[in-house]
Amino acid sequence: MPPSQGSAHPLRLLGVYAALLAVIYALVFFTGDKSPTPKLGIDLQGGTRVTLSARTPDGSKPSQDSLKKAQDIIENRVNGLGVGGSEVVIDGDNIVITVPGDDGQQARALATTAKLYIRPVLQAVPAAGRGATPQTAPGTEPAPAAQPPAPETTQPAAPETTQPAPQQRVFPAQQPTQPPAAPGLEPTEEASKEIQAAKAVRQSTDPSVQQAALAALDCTKADPLAGNDDPALPLVTCSTDGNEVFLLDKSRIDGQEIKDASSGLNQQQARHEVYLDFKSGGSDAWASLTGEYVYKRVAFVLDSKVVSAPVVQQGPQQGGRTQISGNFTATSAKELANTLKYGSLPLSFQTSEAETVSATLGLSSLKAGLLAGAVGLLVVLLYCLTYYRMLGFVTGLSLVASGFAVYGIMVLLGRWIGFTLDLAGIAGLIIGIGMTADSFVVFFERIKDEMREGRSFRSAAPRGWQRARRTILSGNAVSFIAAAVLYILAVGQVKGFAFTLGLTTILDVVVVFLVTSPLVLLASRSAFWSKPSVNGLGAIQQIARERKAAEAALGKA
């Protein structure tokens, strides 16, 4: 019988796996931060913790429903940014965010209230001591020599034409940033008093109070009004870079009208942008606002600070899409889009100083876990070498090949989706690699079955593979389904266990098909490896000869 389909060119299959490994490690060493180590979870390397204290406008105690909703939204933001291994828990009336590593700013960004309002600009002046150039007053045409390049707003998805069309994009000179973190958490009543005092001055309808607030507002201090401004009242506030102070009219569009938000790179302008898709109500309000404020400024206000204040160059703008572009990096644009996509938090929060969290297990536990896995793997290899001899050697090579692939993929997943490897994930890897050895055993036993029927090692290898591969696929399919169900239903570190178990299950199939099977087929065609004293199959061949002799004797009788 000829070799089974897919096994006629074992060197070609080994070459495919070698090419896959080359691609994986080329990505490891020549992309991203080029660090050839996986990201570790909080339990192994520690992390950064930020405590959020709710600030209610009336000073009342936050409800548990509001805290639970805030927790869900923050967890969605964590998943949207791909921050693996983070923890978001409710602690009394507070929410505690812990992220791996020492990036406290990342934890604070997740806590942004994200209340977005679009307000017309009534007046803009330079912030005290900043030396910013005054902006044009409402209703006047911008003077090119007297102000920086005017931001513009974008008409949704306008097709390109051969004639230059007016630019309608948002060009903020600012990049969204968080207010400076408070040195500590304040009592709720004191925070409420600060909010009410700020509203009395900065959201007054009295023109004289508004002008006094414009002159007196200090943009270098933390904003007690952050996320607590009343959209039905005017607002005096700063830009996010602290260079301008604005007097804004009441809100015309609420962030709740945003249907979706995304980020991307504008290839023509070579800058990162945030794209907003409005719901039908927001789309109509946007068209009305841009039609009313042609050549005037409108402000995108996020948590009581102006992210951008573009000049409307053409209106009314129909459609439900606009974009914000400015001094964004890929990360900051993604963070803002992710924050707006999942909506605003039901509460505003004051963040504590970021504090370092020590590893709950530490590197000693990591080394102990890896040592235990290495010892177990060594015992498996010794058993396979003793029982299968040459085939046990093939088992060792296959497991080494699988280990290289797993390590490289762990490094890449840490860069691409923020996957962090914790002790539960390491357990999943060890169990998954052990299950890979089970697939080898199925294959080798099928070869023995063929040889018991009197076939040579050369003939039994392709036949045994043909019989074993369906069993191997079925067993791995069951394991993968179990890992997938566990991942969907589990929470916390159990997800890491299920993820790595599923990943190694997939790699098991790849390694068996591209490494183990070709190696065994090559060995079966070698005169040296076909010797019973080398491959350890002499006893099986002796059984086959005895069976054949017994059958011949029966035939003669």
N, C-alpha and C positions, 0 to 999 in steps of 0.2 A: 504493500500500500504506500503511495507517495505521501510525502509530508503534508500535514494539514495546512489549509489555507492560512496564510499569515505567518508561517514559520519557515518558509523556504529561504529567506534571506535574513538570518539572525544578525549578521554584521550590520545590515542596514537598520534594523531595529535598535541595536546598540548605538549606532550613530545618531539616530533620532533623539535618544535619551541624552547622549553627550551634548547634542546641540541645545536641548532644553536647559541643561545645567549651565552651559556657556551663556545662554541668554539671561538666565536668572542672575548669575554672578556678574555679568556685564552691567546689569541694572543696579546690582548692589554697589559695585565699586565706581561706577561712572555716572550715577544719577543721584539726586537728592543731596543729603548731607554727607554721603559717602562713608558713613560710619557703619562698619560691618557687624554691628551688634543689635539684637532685637531690643525693643523697648520693654522695660519691665514694669509690672503693676505696682500698685501702692503697697501691697503686702511685702514686696521684695526690695523696692528702692525708696519707699516713702513718697510723700507728695506735699501738696500745698492746700491748706484749708482756709476757706473764707466763710465767716458767719454772717448771715443776712438777718437784719432786724427790721420787721415791718414798720412802716411809718404811715399811719392812717391820718387823714386830714382832721378828723374830729377827736383824735386821741384815744379812740375806743380800741378794745382788744381785737386783733384780727380773728376772724372765724376760721375754724378748722377746714371748712369747705374751700375758703380762699387760699389757705396755705397748701391744701392738697392740689388745687388747680395750678398754683404757682409751681409746685414741685413737678407736676406733669409737664408743664410748658418748658421748664428748665431742662428736664430730662430729654424732651424732644429736641431742644437746642443742642444738647450734648451729642445726641445721635446724629443730628444734621451736620455737625462739624466733624464727626468721626473721632471724637475724643474717647478713646477706649479706656476702660477701667476706672471711670469716674464714679463718684458716689454723690447722690443728692438725697438727703434725709431731713425729715422734720424733727426738730428738737424743741419741744415746748411750743413757744410762739415764734421760734426762729427756724430758718432753713440753713443747713450746713452743706456747703459744696466742697468736695475734696477731689482734686485732680492729680494724676501722677506727675512727678517732676517738681520743678521749682518755679513754674510760671504762674505767679499769682494773678497777673493781668488777665490770663485766660479765664480764671474762675470769676473774676469781677465782670468780664464781658458777658458771661453766661447769666449774670444777675441783672443785666440792664432791664429796666421796666419796659422800655420800648413802646411808650405811648407816643405815637406819631400824629401830628396835626399839621395841616397845610394852612398857613395864615398869610393874608396880605401884609406887606410891609408898609407901615405908615411913616416911619422915619428911621434913619440909620445914622449913627455918629461913631467916630473912632473911640475905642476904649481909652480911658484915661491912662496916659503914660505910655501908650503903645505906638503913637505916631502914625496911626493908620490914616489913609486918605478918606475923607468923607465921601459917602455914596450920594447919588442923585436923589433928590426928593421925589415923592410920588407924582406921577403925571408929567415929569419932565423928561426930555430926551437925554440919554447919557452923553456926557462930554468925554471923548476919547482921551484927551490930554489930562483930564482932571481926575480920572478914576482908573482903577485897574481894569483889565479886560473883562467886559460884562459877562456874567454867566448867562446861559441861554437855556431854553427849555425845548424838549424834543417832541415833535409830533409823532404819534405811534406808527412804527413800521412803515415809513414813507419809502416808496420804491425809488431807486436811483434813476436819474434822468441825465440827459446830455447837458442840460442847462443847470448852472449852479442854483441850488435851492437854498432858501434861508435856513440857517442852522437853528435848531430848536432844542438843543440839549441843555442839561443842567450842568454847569461847570462850577461847582463850589470850590472855593479856595481852601476850604476847611476839610479836615478829615475827622469823622466822628470819633470822639474819645469819651472816656468816662470822667465824671467829675472826680476831683481828688478824693481819695479815700479818707474818711473821717478817722481820727486817731483812736476812737473807741466807740462803742455803742451807747446811745443816749436813752434815757427813759422815754417812754412813749409820750407822756404828758409834755415834757420839755420839747420833744420833736414837734408835737402838735402846735405848741405856742410859736415855734420858729416858722412853721408853715403858714399859720394865720397871720403873723406879723409880715412875712414876705408878701403874701397876697394883698394885704391892706395897702402896701406901697407900690408893688409892681403890677398889680392887676386892678388898679383904681381907674375909674372912668372920668376922674377929674383931670383936665389937661395940665393944670399947674403941678399936681402930684406926679403925673407922668413925666413932665420935663425934669422935675427934681430927681426922679428915679433914674432917668437917662444919664444925668450928670454924676450921680453918686454911686451907681452900681459898680462894684469891684469884681472884675471877671477872674481874678486870681484865686478867689475864695471858693470853698465848697458851696454848692447851691442847695439851700434847704428846701427849695420849691421843686427840685428835680422829680419829675413824674407826677406832681400833684397840682399842676396849674389847671385852672378852670377854663375849658375851651370856649365857654360862652362869654368870657370877658377878655379885654385887651391884655397884652402881656409885654412887660419890659424884660429883656433877657439878653444874654451874650451869645456870640458865635462860639462854636466849639474850640476854635483856636484862640479865643480871647481877644481878638483884634477889633471887633465891632460890638456895639450895643444897639439893639433894635427895639423900636416900639412897634408892636404887631397888633393887627386887628383881631377880632374873634375868629375862631377856627372856621374854615369853610369845608374842609374835608377831614374826616377822621381816619386814623390808621386801620380801623375795623373794616374800612371799605377796600383794603388791599386783599386781593384774591390770592396772589402769589408773588414771591420775590425771588430773584436769582442774581447771580453775579457772573461776569464774564470779561473778556479782554476785547476792547475795541481795537481791531487791527489797524484801522485807518489812523486813529488818533494815538495808538500805542499807550493806552491807559486802561485801567480796570474800572468797571462801571457796575452799578447796582440797578437792576431792572425791576420795575413795579408794574404789576397787572392789577387794574382796578375791577371791582365788581360793577354791575350795571349802574347802580346808584352813584358810585364814585366816579365812573366814567362821565356821566352827565354833569356832575358837579365840577369835574375838572374842565370840561368844555366851557361851562358857564364862567368859571373863574378866569381862565385864560382869555376868554373873549372880553371880559370886563377890565382886565389888567394888562392890556397890550402896552409894551414899553414901560411897564412898571414891574416892581419886584414882588415876588411871592416867596415865602420862606417855608422850608421843610424843617419842622421843629420836632426833635426827638428828645423826649424826657426834659422838656422845658429849655432846651438849647437849640440854636439854629445850626443845623447841619449844612444847609446851603440856602442861598437867597438869590435865585436866578432872576434875570430880567426876561419877561415874556416878549419874544421877538415877533411872534405871529399868533393870532387867535381868531376865533375860538378853535381849540384843538380837539378834534373828534377822536374817538377810540379809547380803549381802556388801558393803554400802555404808555409809560414814560420811563425815564431813566435818570439816575443821579451819577454823575461822574466827577472826579476830582483827584485829590492827592491820596488815592487809595492804593494799598498794596493788594496782592491777591488774597492774603489772609484777612485783612481788614474788610475788604469788599465782601468776602464770603461770610464773615462774622455778622456784618450788618444785614445782609440779605437773609441769612439764617434766622437772625433775631426778629426781623420784620415778618418773615414767612409764618412763624408759629404764633404770631400775635403778641399783644402786650400782656404783662403780668397783671393780675387783678389787684395787686398791692405794689406800692413803691417800697424800696428797701434801702436801708443804710448798711454799707458793708464795713466789716471790721478790717483791721490790718491783716494781710495774709500771714499765716503762720505755718511753719514747717512741721510736717507730720512725720515722725520716724516710722520706719518700716515695721509692720507688725510681726513679720517673720525674719526679714533680713537676709543678707547674702549667705549667712551660715546655713539657713534653711534651704536656700537655693542650691548650695553646694551639696548638702545632705541629700536632697531630692535627686539631683543629677547623679550623685554617687550611687544611690540605691538603684536608679535606672540602669547605670552602667554595669553594676554587679549583676543585676537580673539579666541584662542582655548578654553578658559574658557567660553566664550559666547556660542560657539557651544555646549559645553558639557551641559551647563544649559538648552539650548533649547532642546537638545536631552532628557535630564532627564525629562523636563516638558512634552514633546510631546510623548516620547516613554517609559518613566518610566524605567522599568527594562532593556529594550533594550538600553536605553540611558546609563545605567551603563555599559553594555557590550561595547558600543562604547568607553567609557572612558578607560576601561582596554585595548582595542585593540590599541587605540592611544598611550597609555603609552608603550605598548610592541613594537610598531613601532618606537617610539622615542628612546628607548634603543638601538634597532638595528641600527638605523641611526647614532647615536652618535658613537657607536663602529666602524662602518664601516668608518666614517669620519676620526677617529684616525688612522686606519690601512692604508687607502688610502694616508694619509699624509706621512706615513713612507715608503710605498712601491713604490708609483709613484710620490711622491712630491706634491700631491694635496693640494692646499691651499684654505681655506674657506674665501671668501670675502662676502661683504654685498649682492651682487647679488645672490651668492650661497645660503645664508641664506634665501633670498626671495623665491628661488626655493624650498627649503626644506619646508617652511611654506605653500606654495601653494600646494605642493605635498601631505603633510599630510592632508590638507583640502580636497583634492580630495579623500583621503582614506575614509573620512567621507561620501562622496557621495556614495561610494560602499556599505557602511552599510545601507544607506537609501534605495538603490535599493533592498537589501536583505529583509529589514524589511517590505517594501511595498508589496513585493511578499508574505510574510507571511500573511499580512492583506488580500490580495486578496483570498488566500486559505481559510481563516477563514470566509470571506463573503459568501463563498459557503457552509458554515455549518460545516466545519471541526474544530476539537479541536486544541488547541495550539500544543499539542504533535504531531498530525498528520500533521498540517500545516507547522511546521518548516522544516522537511526534504523535503517536496514537494516544499516549497518556495525557499529553497536553490538550488534545482535542476533547477528551472526556472530562478533564479537570476544569477547563476554563468556564464552562457553564455553571458548575458548582461554585467556583470562586466568585463569579459575578453575582450569583444569587445571594451568597453569604454576605458579600460586601454591600449589596443593595439593602439588605435587612439592617445592617449596622448603620448605614448612612441615614436611613429613614428614622431609626431610633435616635441618632444624634440630632437630626433636624427637628424632630418633635421636642426633644429635650431643650434645644436652643430656643424654640419658640415659647415654650411654657415656663422655662426657668428664669431666674433673676440673679443678678450679682455674679459671683465668680463661677457659678454653675454654667453660665453661658460660655465662659472661656473654656471650660472643660468640654462642653458639647461642640464648640467651634473647632478646637484642635482635634478632637476625635473624628469629626466629619472630614476635616482636611486630610488627616492621615489615612482615612478609609479610601478617599479618592486616589491618593498617592499610592496606596497598596495596589490598586488595579493597574496604575501606570507602570509601577516597578515590575510587577509580575509579568505584564505583557511585553515590556520593552527591555527588561534586564534579565530576570530569572529564566524565562522561557528560552530566549536566545542563547544564554550561557549553557543551559542544559543541552540544547540541540547541538551546539558546537562541541561540547564534551562528548556527546554520543557519537560524533563523527571522528573523534580522535582515537587512535590505536592505544595510546597510553592510558587515557581516562576510561577506556572501555574494558581495561583489565579488571577482573573481579577483585583482585587484591587491592586495587586503587579505589574503585567506586563502591566497594562494600556490598555488591549485589551478588556475590558468588553463592551465598546460601539460597537466594531466590532461584538462581539458575540451576542449582542442584535439585531443588524441589521440582522444578519444571522437568528436568531430565528423568527423575524418578517417576513422576506422573506419566510422562510419555512412555517410559519402559513398562509401567503397569498397564497402560492402555494397550500397548503392543502385545503384552502377554495375554491379556483378555481376548484380544482379537484372534490370536493363534488358537486359543482354547475353543 
